[in-house]
Structure formats: C-alpha cells, structure tokens
Amino acid sequence: MGEGRLIEVYRAKDSQQAHVLRTALEDAGIRALVEGELLQGALGGVPVGWSSDPRVLVEETDAVRARRLVEEWESKGGSDEAERA
C-alpha cells in the first residue's frame, strides 16, 4: 500500500468474507488489505469487548468511495455470496 493512513471500511465475520470484499474493492481499482485474519483461529474464545474479526482497510483517500462500494456489495448480497464460496 502507499504512504497514506489506513481506514477500516468493513469488519468481516471471517477471513473468507474479508478476502471476497478485498477482491471486489481491488477489482474497482481500490487497493485494500485484510488485517487480523489470523487472530480468529489463534485466539479461540476472546474476552467480551475485544474483536478478532478481520478488518478490511483502504487508504484514507479511497475511504469514501470504498464505503460506497461496500454498501453496494452488501445490497447485492455480497456478504451472503462470501458465505457460499
């Protein structure tokens, strides 16, 4: 990624969902990365109030556009599609 500050645009329920969205964002020309995907398996039962869900991050300059694409992705059933993949 570039030098810009990274912003969370989506908190996925699992690594697979996060990577499906990352791919959708990158297909739209937005560089994205998944952070925390290894925490789910490593931590097992985590204390309440602490989330190990993977996060999809983009550069701050792309955040508004990325959030719009996330909304479209969700409205088209993208998160449901990730579950079936």
MARROMI-238631 format. One record per residue: residue number from 1; residue in one letter; z, x, y of N, C-alpha, C in turn. Coordinates in steps of 0.1 Angstrom, whole numbers, always signed. Each point is the difference from the previous one (the first is absolute). Example, Ala and Ser with C-alpha at 12.3 -4.5 7.8 and 13.67 -1.06 7.14 Angstrom:
<rovo><nr>1</nr><rest>a</rest><n_c3>+78</n_c3><n_c1>+132</n_c1><n_c2>-57</n_c2><ca_c3>+0</ca_c3><ca_c1>-9</ca_c1><ca_c2>+12</ca_c2><c_c3>+0</c_c3><c_c1>+9</c_c1><c_c2>+12</c_c2></rovo>
<rovo><nr>2</nr><rest>s</rest><n_c3>-7</n_c3><n_c1>-4</n_c1><n_c2>+11</n_c2><ca_c3>+0</ca_c3><ca_c1>+9</ca_c1><ca_c2>+11</ca_c2><c_c3>+8</c_c3><c_c1>-8</c_c1><c_c2>+11</c_c2></rovo>
//
This chain:
<rovo><nr>1</nr><rest>m</rest><n_c3>+0</n_c3><n_c1>+9</n_c1><n_c2>-12</n_c2><ca_c3>+0</ca_c3><ca_c1>-9</ca_c1><ca_c2>+12</ca_c2><c_c3>+0</c_c3><c_c1>+9</c_c1><c_c2>+12</c_c2></rovo>
<rovo><nr>2</nr><rest>g</rest><n_c3>-2</n_c3><n_c1>-6</n_c1><n_c2>+12</n_c2><ca_c3>-1</ca_c3><ca_c1>+7</ca_c1><ca_c2>+12</ca_c2><c_c3>+14</c_c3><c_c1>+4</c_c1><c_c2>+5</c_c2></rovo>
<rovo><nr>3</nr><rest>e</rest><n_c3>+0</n_c3><n_c1>+2</n_c1><n_c2>+13</n_c2><ca_c3>+13</ca_c3><ca_c1>+5</ca_c1><ca_c2>+7</ca_c2><c_c3>+8</c_c3><c_c1>-12</c_c1><c_c2>+5</c_c2></rovo>
<rovo><nr>4</nr><rest>g</rest><n_c3>-6</n_c3><n_c1>-12</n_c1><n_c2>+0</n_c2><ca_c3>+7</ca_c3><ca_c1>-12</ca_c1><ca_c2>+6</ca_c2><c_c3>+12</c_c3><c_c1>-4</c_c1><c_c2>-8</c_c2></rovo>
<rovo><nr>5</nr><rest>r</rest><n_c3>+8</n_c3><n_c1>-8</n_c1><n_c2>+7</n_c2><ca_c3>+12</ca_c3><ca_c1>-5</ca_c1><ca_c2>-6</ca_c2><c_c3>-4</c_c3><c_c1>-11</c_c1><c_c2>-10</c_c2></rovo>
<rovo><nr>6</nr><rest>l</rest><n_c3>+7</n_c3><n_c1>+0</n_c1><n_c2>-12</n_c2><ca_c3>-3</ca_c3><ca_c1>-10</ca_c1><ca_c2>-10</ca_c2><c_c3>+9</c_c3><c_c1>-13</c_c1><c_c2>+1</c_c2></rovo>
<rovo><nr>7</nr><rest>i</rest><n_c3>-7</n_c3><n_c1>-11</n_c1><n_c2>-2</n_c2><ca_c3>+7</ca_c3><ca_c1>-13</ca_c1><ca_c2>+2</ca_c2><c_c3>-2</c_c3><c_c1>-8</c_c1><c_c2>-13</c_c2></rovo>
<rovo><nr>8</nr><rest>e</rest><n_c3>+11</n_c3><n_c1>-6</n_c1><n_c2>-5</n_c2><ca_c3>-1</ca_c3><ca_c1>-9</ca_c1><ca_c2>-11</ca_c2><c_c3>-7</c_c3><c_c1>-13</c_c1><c_c2>+3</c_c2></rovo>
<rovo><nr>9</nr><rest>v</rest><n_c3>-10</n_c3><n_c1>-3</n_c1><n_c2>-8</n_c2><ca_c3>-7</ca_c3><ca_c1>-13</ca_c1><ca_c2>+2</ca_c2><c_c3>+2</c_c3><c_c1>-9</c_c1><c_c2>-11</c_c2></rovo>
<rovo><nr>10</nr><rest>y</rest><n_c3>+6</n_c3><n_c1>+4</n_c1><n_c2>-11</n_c2><ca_c3>+2</ca_c3><ca_c1>-8</ca_c1><ca_c2>-12</ca_c2><c_c3>+11</c_c3><c_c1>+6</c_c1><c_c2>-9</c_c2></rovo>
<rovo><nr>11</nr><rest>r</rest><n_c3>+8</n_c3><n_c1>-8</n_c1><n_c2>-5</n_c2><ca_c3>+10</ca_c3><ca_c1>+4</ca_c1><ca_c2>-10</ca_c2><c_c3>-4</c_c3><c_c1>-8</c_c1><c_c2>-13</c_c2></rovo>
<rovo><nr>12</nr><rest>a</rest><n_c3>-5</n_c3><n_c1>+8</n_c1><n_c2>-9</n_c2><ca_c3>-5</ca_c3><ca_c1>-6</ca_c1><ca_c2>-13</ca_c2><c_c3>+11</c_c3><c_c1>-2</c_c1><c_c2>-10</c_c2></rovo>
<rovo><nr>13</nr><rest>k</rest><n_c3>-2</n_c3><n_c1>-9</n_c1><n_c2>-10</n_c2><ca_c3>+10</ca_c3><ca_c1>-2</ca_c1><ca_c2>-10</ca_c2><c_c3>-1</c_c3><c_c1>+11</c_c1><c_c2>-11</c_c2></rovo>
<rovo><nr>14</nr><rest>d</rest><n_c3>-11</n_c3><n_c1>+6</n_c1><n_c2>-1</n_c2><ca_c3>-1</ca_c3><ca_c1>+11</ca_c1><ca_c2>-10</ca_c2><c_c3>-11</c_c3><c_c1>+10</c_c1><c_c2>+4</c_c2></rovo>
<rovo><nr>15</nr><rest>s</rest><n_c3>-2</n_c3><n_c1>+11</n_c1><n_c2>-7</n_c2><ca_c3>-9</ca_c3><ca_c1>+10</ca_c1><ca_c2>+3</ca_c2><c_c3>-15</c_c3><c_c1>-5</c_c1><c_c2>-1</c_c2></rovo>
<rovo><nr>16</nr><rest>q</rest><n_c3>-2</n_c3><n_c1>-8</n_c1><n_c2>-10</n_c2><ca_c3>-14</ca_c3><ca_c1>-5</ca_c1><ca_c2>-2</ca_c2><c_c3>-4</c_c3><c_c1>-9</c_c1><c_c2>+12</c_c2></rovo>
<rovo><nr>17</nr><rest>q</rest><n_c3>+8</n_c3><n_c1>-9</n_c1><n_c2>+4</n_c2><ca_c3>-3</ca_c3><ca_c1>-8</ca_c1><ca_c2>+12</ca_c2><c_c3>-3</c_c3><c_c1>+9</c_c1><c_c2>+12</c_c2></rovo>
<rovo><nr>18</nr><rest>a</rest><n_c3>+9</n_c3><n_c1>+10</n_c1><n_c2>+2</n_c2><ca_c3>-1</ca_c3><ca_c1>+9</ca_c1><ca_c2>+12</ca_c2><c_c3>-14</c_c3><c_c1>+7</c_c1><c_c2>-1</c_c2></rovo>
<rovo><nr>19</nr><rest>h</rest><n_c3>-4</n_c3><n_c1>+5</n_c1><n_c2>-11</n_c2><ca_c3>-12</ca_c3><ca_c1>+7</ca_c1><ca_c2>-1</ca_c2><c_c3>-13</c_c3><c_c1>-8</c_c1><c_c2>+1</c_c2></rovo>
<rovo><nr>20</nr><rest>v</rest><n_c3>+1</n_c3><n_c1>-13</n_c1><n_c2>-4</n_c2><ca_c3>-11</ca_c3><ca_c1>-9</ca_c1><ca_c2>+2</ca_c2><c_c3>-2</c_c3><c_c1>-2</c_c1><c_c2>+15</c_c2></rovo>
<rovo><nr>21</nr><rest>l</rest><n_c3>+11</n_c3><n_c1>-2</n_c1><n_c2>+7</n_c2><ca_c3>-1</ca_c3><ca_c1>-2</ca_c1><ca_c2>+14</ca_c2><c_c3>-5</c_c3><c_c1>+13</c_c1><c_c2>+7</c_c2></rovo>
<rovo><nr>22</nr><rest>r</rest><n_c3>+5</n_c3><n_c1>+11</n_c1><n_c2>-4</n_c2><ca_c3>-4</ca_c3><ca_c1>+13</ca_c1><ca_c2>+6</ca_c2><c_c3>-15</c_c3><c_c1>+1</c_c1><c_c2>-1</c_c2></rovo>
<rovo><nr>23</nr><rest>t</rest><n_c3>-5</n_c3><n_c1>-3</n_c1><n_c2>-12</n_c2><ca_c3>-15</ca_c3><ca_c1>+1</ca_c1><ca_c2>-2</ca_c2><c_c3>-7</c_c3><c_c1>-10</c_c1><c_c2>+9</c_c2></rovo>
<rovo><nr>24</nr><rest>a</rest><n_c3>+5</n_c3><n_c1>-12</n_c1><n_c2>+1</n_c2><ca_c3>-7</ca_c3><ca_c1>-10</ca_c1><ca_c2>+9</ca_c2><c_c3>+0</c_c3><c_c1>+5</c_c1><c_c2>+15</c_c2></rovo>
<rovo><nr>25</nr><rest>l</rest><n_c3>+11</n_c3><n_c1>+6</n_c1><n_c2>+4</n_c2><ca_c3>+0</ca_c3><ca_c1>+6</ca_c1><ca_c2>+14</ca_c2><c_c3>-9</c_c3><c_c1>+11</c_c1><c_c2>+1</c_c2></rovo>
<rovo><nr>26</nr><rest>e</rest><n_c3>-1</n_c3><n_c1>+9</n_c1><n_c2>-10</n_c2><ca_c3>-9</ca_c3><ca_c1>+11</ca_c1><ca_c2>+1</ca_c2><c_c3>-14</c_c3><c_c1>-4</c_c1><c_c2>+0</c_c2></rovo>
<rovo><nr>27</nr><rest>d</rest><n_c3>-3</n_c3><n_c1>-11</n_c1><n_c2>-8</n_c2><ca_c3>-14</ca_c3><ca_c1>-5</ca_c1><ca_c2>+0</ca_c2><c_c3>-4</c_c3><c_c1>-5</c_c1><c_c2>+13</c_c2></rovo>
<rovo><nr>28</nr><rest>a</rest><n_c3>+10</n_c3><n_c1>-4</n_c1><n_c2>+8</n_c2><ca_c3>-3</ca_c3><ca_c1>-5</ca_c1><ca_c2>+14</ca_c2><c_c3>+0</c_c3><c_c1>+11</c_c1><c_c2>+10</c_c2></rovo>
<rovo><nr>29</nr><rest>g</rest><n_c3>+2</n_c3><n_c1>+12</n_c1><n_c2>-4</n_c2><ca_c3>+0</ca_c3><ca_c1>+12</ca_c1><ca_c2>+9</ca_c2><c_c3>+13</c_c3><c_c1>+4</c_c1><c_c2>+5</c_c2></rovo>
<rovo><nr>30</nr><rest>i</rest><n_c3>+11</n_c3><n_c1>-5</n_c1><n_c2>-5</n_c2><ca_c3>+13</ca_c3><ca_c1>+3</ca_c1><ca_c2>+5</ca_c2><c_c3>+7</c_c3><c_c1>+9</c_c1><c_c2>-11</c_c2></rovo>
<rovo><nr>31</nr><rest>r</rest><n_c3>+3</n_c3><n_c1>+12</n_c1><n_c2>+4</n_c2><ca_c3>+7</ca_c3><ca_c1>+9</ca_c1><ca_c2>-9</ca_c2><c_c3>+15</c_c3><c_c1>-5</c_c1><c_c2>-2</c_c2></rovo>
<rovo><nr>32</nr><rest>a</rest><n_c3>+4</n_c3><n_c1>-1</n_c1><n_c2>-13</n_c2><ca_c3>+13</ca_c3><ca_c1>-5</ca_c1><ca_c2>-3</ca_c2><c_c3>+6</c_c3><c_c1>+8</c_c1><c_c2>-11</c_c2></rovo>
<rovo><nr>33</nr><rest>l</rest><n_c3>+13</n_c3><n_c1>+0</n_c1><n_c2>-1</n_c2><ca_c3>+7</ca_c3><ca_c1>+6</ca_c1><ca_c2>-11</ca_c2><c_c3>+11</c_c3><c_c1>-8</c_c1><c_c2>-5</c_c2></rovo>
<rovo><nr>34</nr><rest>v</rest><n_c3>+4</n_c3><n_c1>+2</n_c1><n_c2>-12</n_c2><ca_c3>+11</ca_c3><ca_c1>-7</ca_c1><ca_c2>-7</ca_c2><c_c3>+12</c_c3><c_c1>+9</c_c1><c_c2>+0</c_c2></rovo>
<rovo><nr>35</nr><rest>e</rest><n_c3>+11</n_c3><n_c1>-4</n_c1><n_c2>+5</n_c2><ca_c3>+12</ca_c3><ca_c1>+8</ca_c1><ca_c2>+0</ca_c2><c_c3>+11</c_c3><c_c1>-8</c_c1><c_c2>-9</c_c2></rovo>
<rovo><nr>36</nr><rest>g</rest><n_c3>+7</n_c3><n_c1>+8</n_c1><n_c2>-8</n_c2><ca_c3>+12</ca_c3><ca_c1>-5</ca_c1><ca_c2>-7</ca_c2><c_c3>-4</c_c3><c_c1>-6</c_c1><c_c2>-13</c_c2></rovo>
<rovo><nr>37</nr><rest>e</rest><n_c3>-12</n_c3><n_c1>+2</n_c1><n_c2>-5</n_c2><ca_c3>-4</ca_c3><ca_c1>-6</ca_c1><ca_c2>-13</ca_c2><c_c3>+7</c_c3><c_c1>+5</c_c1><c_c2>-12</c_c2></rovo>
<rovo><nr>38</nr><rest>l</rest><n_c3>+5</n_c3><n_c1>+12</n_c1><n_c2>+1</n_c2><ca_c3>+8</ca_c3><ca_c1>+5</ca_c1><ca_c2>-12</ca_c2><c_c3>+14</c_c3><c_c1>-4</c_c1><c_c2>+0</c_c2></rovo>
<rovo><nr>39</nr><rest>l</rest><n_c3>+5</n_c3><n_c1>-6</n_c1><n_c2>+11</n_c2><ca_c3>+14</ca_c3><ca_c1>-3</ca_c1><ca_c2>+1</ca_c2><c_c3>+4</c_c3><c_c1>-12</c_c1><c_c2>-10</c_c2></rovo>
<rovo><nr>40</nr><rest>q</rest><n_c3>-10</n_c3><n_c1>-9</n_c1><n_c2>-1</n_c2><ca_c3>+3</ca_c3><ca_c1>-12</ca_c1><ca_c2>-8</ca_c2><c_c3>+5</c_c3><c_c1>+4</c_c1><c_c2>-15</c_c2></rovo>
<rovo><nr>41</nr><rest>g</rest><n_c3>-8</n_c3><n_c1>+8</n_c1><n_c2>-6</n_c2><ca_c3>+3</ca_c3><ca_c1>+4</ca_c1><ca_c2>-14</ca_c2><c_c3>+12</c_c3><c_c1>+9</c_c1><c_c2>-1</c_c2></rovo>
<rovo><nr>42</nr><rest>a</rest><n_c3>+1</n_c3><n_c1>+9</n_c1><n_c2>+10</n_c2><ca_c3>+11</ca_c3><ca_c1>+10</ca_c1><ca_c2>-1</ca_c2><c_c3>+14</c_c3><c_c1>-6</c_c1><c_c2>+3</c_c2></rovo>
<rovo><nr>43</nr><rest>l</rest><n_c3>+0</n_c3><n_c1>-11</n_c1><n_c2>+8</n_c2><ca_c3>+13</ca_c3><ca_c1>-5</ca_c1><ca_c2>+4</ca_c2><c_c3>+6</c_c3><c_c1>-11</c_c1><c_c2>-8</c_c2></rovo>
<rovo><nr>44</nr><rest>g</rest><n_c3>-9</n_c3><n_c1>-7</n_c1><n_c2>-7</n_c2><ca_c3>+4</ca_c3><ca_c1>-11</ca_c1><ca_c2>-8</ca_c2><c_c3>+8</c_c3><c_c1>-10</c_c1><c_c2>+9</c_c2></rovo>
<rovo><nr>45</nr><rest>g</rest><n_c3>+12</n_c3><n_c1>-3</n_c1><n_c2>-3</n_c2><ca_c3>+8</ca_c3><ca_c1>-9</ca_c1><ca_c2>+9</ca_c2><c_c3>+5</c_c3><c_c1>+7</c_c1><c_c2>+12</c_c2></rovo>
<rovo><nr>46</nr><rest>v</rest><n_c3>-5</n_c3><n_c1>-5</n_c1><n_c2>+11</n_c2><ca_c3>+4</ca_c3><ca_c1>+6</ca_c1><ca_c2>+13</ca_c2><c_c3>+10</c_c3><c_c1>-9</c_c1><c_c2>+7</c_c2></rovo>
<rovo><nr>47</nr><rest>p</rest><n_c3>+9</n_c3><n_c1>+6</n_c1><n_c2>+8</n_c2><ca_c3>+10</ca_c3><ca_c1>-7</ca_c1><ca_c2>+8</ca_c2><c_c3>-7</c_c3><c_c1>-11</c_c1><c_c2>+9</c_c2></rovo>
<rovo><nr>48</nr><rest>v</rest><n_c3>+7</n_c3><n_c1>-11</n_c1><n_c2>+1</n_c2><ca_c3>-5</ca_c3><ca_c1>-11</ca_c1><ca_c2>+9</ca_c2><c_c3>-1</c_c3><c_c1>+6</c_c1><c_c2>+14</c_c2></rovo>
<rovo><nr>49</nr><rest>g</rest><n_c3>-11</n_c3><n_c1>-4</n_c1><n_c2>+7</n_c2><ca_c3>-2</ca_c3><ca_c1>+5</ca_c1><ca_c2>+14</ca_c2><c_c3>-9</c_c3><c_c1>+12</c_c1><c_c2>+0</c_c2></rovo>
<rovo><nr>50</nr><rest>w</rest><n_c3>-3</n_c3><n_c1>+6</n_c1><n_c2>-11</n_c2><ca_c3>-9</ca_c3><ca_c1>+12</ca_c1><ca_c2>+0</ca_c2><c_c3>-12</c_c3><c_c1>-4</c_c1><c_c2>-8</c_c2></rovo>
<rovo><nr>51</nr><rest>s</rest><n_c3>-12</n_c3><n_c1>+2</n_c1><n_c2>+5</n_c2><ca_c3>-12</ca_c3><ca_c1>-4</ca_c1><ca_c2>-7</ca_c2><c_c3>-8</c_c3><c_c1>+12</c_c1><c_c2>-5</c_c2></rovo>
<rovo><nr>52</nr><rest>s</rest><n_c3>-4</n_c3><n_c1>-1</n_c1><n_c2>-12</n_c2><ca_c3>-8</ca_c3><ca_c1>+11</ca_c1><ca_c2>-6</ca_c2><c_c3>-15</c_c3><c_c1>-4</c_c1><c_c2>-1</c_c2></rovo>
<rovo><nr>53</nr><rest>d</rest><n_c3>-3</n_c3><n_c1>-12</n_c1><n_c2>+7</n_c2><ca_c3>-14</ca_c3><ca_c1>-5</ca_c1><ca_c2>-1</ca_c2><c_c3>-9</c_c3><c_c1>+10</c_c1><c_c2>+7</c_c2></rovo>
<rovo><nr>54</nr><rest>p</rest><n_c3>-12</n_c3><n_c1>+2</n_c1><n_c2>-6</n_c2><ca_c3>-10</ca_c3><ca_c1>+9</ca_c1><ca_c2>+6</ca_c2><c_c3>-4</c_c3><c_c1>-6</c_c1><c_c2>+14</c_c2></rovo>
<rovo><nr>55</nr><rest>r</rest><n_c3>-3</n_c3><n_c1>+9</n_c1><n_c2>+9</n_c2><ca_c3>-4</ca_c3><ca_c1>-4</ca_c1><ca_c2>+14</ca_c2><c_c3>-14</c_c3><c_c1>+5</c_c1><c_c2>+2</c_c2></rovo>
<rovo><nr>56</nr><rest>v</rest><n_c3>-9</n_c3><n_c1>-8</n_c1><n_c2>+6</n_c2><ca_c3>-13</ca_c3><ca_c1>+4</ca_c1><ca_c2>+4</ca_c2><c_c3>+1</c_c3><c_c1>+4</c_c1><c_c2>+15</c_c2></rovo>
<rovo><nr>57</nr><rest>l</rest><n_c3>-4</n_c3><n_c1>+13</n_c1><n_c2>+3</n_c2><ca_c3>+0</ca_c3><ca_c1>+5</ca_c1><ca_c2>+13</ca_c2><c_c3>-13</c_c3><c_c1>+3</c_c1><c_c2>+6</c_c2></rovo>
<rovo><nr>58</nr><rest>v</rest><n_c3>-2</n_c3><n_c1>-2</n_c1><n_c2>+13</n_c2><ca_c3>-12</ca_c3><ca_c1>+4</ca_c1><ca_c2>+7</ca_c2><c_c3>+4</c_c3><c_c1>+7</c_c1><c_c2>+13</c_c2></rovo>
<rovo><nr>59</nr><rest>e</rest><n_c3>-10</n_c3><n_c1>+7</n_c1><n_c2>+6</n_c2><ca_c3>+3</ca_c3><ca_c1>+6</ca_c1><ca_c2>+13</ca_c2><c_c3>+2</c_c3><c_c1>-11</c_c1><c_c2>+10</c_c2></rovo>
<rovo><nr>60</nr><rest>e</rest><n_c3>+9</n_c3><n_c1>+3</n_c1><n_c2>+10</n_c2><ca_c3>+4</ca_c3><ca_c1>-10</ca_c1><ca_c2>+10</ca_c2><c_c3>-13</c_c3><c_c1>-5</c_c1><c_c2>+7</c_c2></rovo>
<rovo><nr>61</nr><rest>t</rest><n_c3>-10</n_c3><n_c1>+8</n_c1><n_c2>+2</n_c2><ca_c3>-12</ca_c3><ca_c1>-5</ca_c1><ca_c2>+7</ca_c2><c_c3>-7</c_c3><c_c1>-10</c_c1><c_c2>-8</c_c2></rovo>
<rovo><nr>62</nr><rest>d</rest><n_c3>+2</n_c3><n_c1>-1</n_c1><n_c2>-13</n_c2><ca_c3>-7</ca_c3><ca_c1>-10</ca_c1><ca_c2>-8</ca_c2><c_c3>+8</c_c3><c_c1>-11</c_c1><c_c2>-4</c_c2></rovo>
<rovo><nr>63</nr><rest>a</rest><n_c3>+13</n_c3><n_c1>-1</n_c1><n_c2>+4</n_c2><ca_c3>+9</ca_c3><ca_c1>-10</ca_c1><ca_c2>-5</ca_c2><c_c3>-3</c_c3><c_c1>-14</c_c1><c_c2>+3</c_c2></rovo>
<rovo><nr>64</nr><rest>v</rest><n_c3>-5</n_c3><n_c1>-3</n_c1><n_c2>+12</n_c2><ca_c3>-4</ca_c3><ca_c1>-14</ca_c1><ca_c2>+3</ca_c2><c_c3>-11</c_c3><c_c1>-5</c_c1><c_c2>-9</c_c2></rovo>
<rovo><nr>65</nr><rest>r</rest><n_c3>-10</n_c3><n_c1>+9</n_c1><n_c2>+0</n_c2><ca_c3>-12</ca_c3><ca_c1>-4</ca_c1><ca_c2>-9</ca_c2><c_c3>+4</c_c3><c_c1>-1</c_c1><c_c2>-15</c_c2></rovo>
<rovo><nr>66</nr><rest>a</rest><n_c3>+9</n_c3><n_c1>+9</n_c1><n_c2>-4</n_c2><ca_c3>+4</ca_c3><ca_c1>+0</ca_c1><ca_c2>-14</ca_c2><c_c3>+8</c_c3><c_c1>-13</c_c1><c_c2>-3</c_c2></rovo>
<rovo><nr>67</nr><rest>r</rest><n_c3>+9</n_c3><n_c1>-4</n_c1><n_c2>+9</n_c2><ca_c3>+8</ca_c3><ca_c1>-12</ca_c1><ca_c2>-2</ca_c2><c_c3>-9</c_c3><c_c1>-12</c_c1><c_c2>-1</c_c2></rovo>
<rovo><nr>68</nr><rest>r</rest><n_c3>-11</n_c3><n_c1>-1</n_c1><n_c2>+8</n_c2><ca_c3>-9</ca_c3><ca_c1>-11</ca_c1><ca_c2>-1</ca_c2><c_c3>-7</c_c3><c_c1>+0</c_c1><c_c2>-13</c_c2></rovo>
<rovo><nr>69</nr><rest>l</rest><n_c3>-4</n_c3><n_c1>+12</n_c1><n_c2>-5</n_c2><ca_c3>-6</ca_c3><ca_c1>+0</ca_c1><ca_c2>-13</ca_c2><c_c3>+10</c_c3><c_c1>-3</c_c1><c_c2>-12</c_c2></rovo>
<rovo><nr>70</nr><rest>v</rest><n_c3>+12</n_c3><n_c1>+3</n_c1><n_c2>+2</n_c2><ca_c3>+11</ca_c3><ca_c1>-3</ca_c1><ca_c2>-10</ca_c2><c_c3>+1</c_c3><c_c1>-16</c_c1><c_c2>+0</c_c2></rovo>
<rovo><nr>71</nr><rest>e</rest><n_c3>+0</n_c3><n_c1>-6</n_c1><n_c2>+12</n_c2><ca_c3>+1</ca_c3><ca_c1>-15</ca_c1><ca_c2>+0</ca_c2><c_c3>-12</c_c3><c_c1>-6</c_c1><c_c2>-7</c_c2></rovo>
<rovo><nr>72</nr><rest>e</rest><n_c3>-12</n_c3><n_c1>+5</n_c1><n_c2>+3</n_c2><ca_c3>-12</ca_c3><ca_c1>-5</ca_c1><ca_c2>-7</ca_c2><c_c3>+1</c_c3><c_c1>+2</c_c1><c_c2>-15</c_c2></rovo>
<rovo><nr>73</nr><rest>w</rest><n_c3>+4</n_c3><n_c1>+12</n_c1><n_c2>-4</n_c2><ca_c3>+1</ca_c3><ca_c1>+3</ca_c1><ca_c2>-14</ca_c2><c_c3>+10</c_c3><c_c1>-9</c_c1><c_c2>-7</c_c2></rovo>
<rovo><nr>74</nr><rest>e</rest><n_c3>+11</n_c3><n_c1>-3</n_c1><n_c2>+6</n_c2><ca_c3>+10</ca_c3><ca_c1>-9</ca_c1><ca_c2>-6</ca_c2><c_c3>-5</c_c3><c_c1>-14</c_c1><c_c2>+0</c_c2></rovo>
<rovo><nr>75</nr><rest>s</rest><n_c3>-7</n_c3><n_c1>-5</n_c1><n_c2>+11</n_c2><ca_c3>-5</ca_c3><ca_c1>-13</ca_c1><ca_c2>+0</ca_c2><c_c3>-11</c_c3><c_c1>-3</c_c1><c_c2>-10</c_c2></rovo>
<rovo><nr>76</nr><rest>k</rest><n_c3>-7</n_c3><n_c1>+11</n_c1><n_c2>-4</n_c2><ca_c3>-11</ca_c3><ca_c1>-1</ca_c1><ca_c2>-10</ca_c2><c_c3>+6</c_c3><c_c1>+2</c_c1><c_c2>-14</c_c2></rovo>
<rovo><nr>77</nr><rest>g</rest><n_c3>+13</n_c3><n_c1>+1</n_c1><n_c2>-1</n_c2><ca_c3>+6</ca_c3><ca_c1>+2</ca_c1><ca_c2>-14</ca_c2><c_c3>+0</c_c3><c_c1>+14</c_c1><c_c2>-4</c_c2></rovo>
<rovo><nr>78</nr><rest>g</rest><n_c3>-1</n_c3><n_c1>+10</n_c1><n_c2>+9</n_c2><ca_c3>+0</ca_c3><ca_c1>+14</ca_c1><ca_c2>-4</ca_c2><c_c3>+13</c_c3><c_c1>+4</c_c1><c_c2>-8</c_c2></rovo>
<rovo><nr>79</nr><rest>s</rest><n_c3>+11</n_c3><n_c1>-5</n_c1><n_c2>+5</n_c2><ca_c3>+13</ca_c3><ca_c1>+4</ca_c1><ca_c2>-7</ca_c2><c_c3>+0</c_c3><c_c1>-6</c_c1><c_c2>-14</c_c2></rovo>
<rovo><nr>80</nr><rest>d</rest><n_c3>-6</n_c3><n_c1>-12</n_c1><n_c2>-2</n_c2><ca_c3>+0</ca_c3><ca_c1>-6</ca_c1><ca_c2>-13</ca_c2><c_c3>-10</c_c3><c_c1>+7</c_c1><c_c2>-9</c_c2></rovo>
<rovo><nr>81</nr><rest>e</rest><n_c3>-11</n_c3><n_c1>+5</n_c1><n_c2>+6</n_c2><ca_c3>-10</ca_c3><ca_c1>+7</ca_c1><ca_c2>-8</ca_c2><c_c3>+6</c_c3><c_c1>+13</c_c1><c_c2>-5</c_c2></rovo>
<rovo><nr>82</nr><rest>a</rest><n_c3>+8</n_c3><n_c1>+7</n_c1><n_c2>+8</n_c2><ca_c3>+6</ca_c3><ca_c1>+12</ca_c1><ca_c2>-4</ca_c2><c_c3>+9</c_c3><c_c1>-2</c_c1><c_c2>-12</c_c2></rovo>
<rovo><nr>83</nr><rest>e</rest><n_c3>+6</n_c3><n_c1>-11</n_c1><n_c2>-1</n_c2><ca_c3>+8</ca_c3><ca_c1>-3</ca_c1><ca_c2>-12</ca_c2><c_c3>-8</c_c3><c_c1>-1</c_c1><c_c2>-13</c_c2></rovo>
<rovo><nr>84</nr><rest>r</rest><n_c3>-12</n_c3><n_c1>-5</n_c1><n_c2>+2</n_c2><ca_c3>-9</ca_c3><ca_c1>-2</ca_c1><ca_c2>-12</ca_c2><c_c3>-7</c_c3><c_c1>+13</c_c1><c_c2>-4</c_c2></rovo>
<rovo><nr>85</nr><rest>a</rest><n_c3>-1</n_c3><n_c1>+9</n_c1><n_c2>+9</n_c2><ca_c3>-7</ca_c3><ca_c1>+13</ca_c1><ca_c2>-3</ca_c2><c_c3>+7</c_c3><c_c1>+8</c_c1><c_c2>-10</c_c2></rovo>
//
